[in-house]
Each structure stands twice: as C-alpha cells, then as structure tokens.
Amino acid sequence: MRNCYKAADWIYVGQTKGRGKHKVHRTFSLPVKDIWLYPLEHSFKQALCNT
C-alpha cells in the first residue's frame, strides 16, 4: 500500500509509537502505523512557515 500513497504524491512523515491513548505504562500493545499527509496547497511549506 505504501507505493499507492507515494504514487499519489502523499508525503510520508513517520510512524506511530504503538501506544494507546489510555496506556500509562510503556507496553506497546497496538500496532505501529505509518503516517502519510497530503498537502491541499502547492505552497504548503511557505504557508506553514509564515505563521
């Protein structure tokens, strides 16, 4: 599936840690997932830096 996002110009930004929202301990019970973002503007870097 990673190739589909890459081909559609999505940007890979990292992975989750695999920790749940309610887990206080450092046990990793949830699967690690990839995080992909899709820019809605062509000049998204400039828009983010000019805030």
C-alpha positions in Angstrom: 0.0 0.0 0.0 2.9 2.3 0.6 3.6 2.6 -3.1 0.0 3.8 -3.7 0.4 6.7 -1.4 3.8 7.6 -2.9 2.5 7.5 -6.4 -0.4 9.8 -5.4 2.1 12.4 -4.0 1.3 11.8 -0.4 4.2 12.7 2.0 5.5 10.1 4.5 6.1 11.8 7.9 6.8 8.9 10.2 5.3 6.2 12.3 3.2 5.9 15.5 4.7 4.5 18.6 2.2 1.8 19.1 0.9 3.1 22.4 -2.7 3.5 23.1 -4.3 6.7 24.4 -5.1 5.3 27.8 -1.9 3.3 28.3 0.2 4.9 31.1 2.8 2.1 31.1 5.4 1.7 28.3 3.8 -1.5 27.0 3.3 -1.4 23.3 0.0 -3.2 22.7 -1.2 -1.5 19.5 0.3 -2.0 16.0 2.8 0.6 14.7 1.2 2.5 11.8 2.6 4.7 9.0 1.6 8.4 8.9 1.0 10.0 5.5 -0.1 13.6 4.7 -1.5 15.1 1.6 -0.9 18.8 1.0 -4.0 20.7 0.0 -2.0 23.7 -1.3 1.0 23.7 -3.6 2.8 26.2 -1.4 2.1 24.4 1.8 5.7 24.7 3.1 5.6 28.5 2.7 2.1 28.7 4.3 3.3 26.7 7.3 6.5 28.7 7.8 4.8 32.2 7.5 2.5 31.8 10.6 
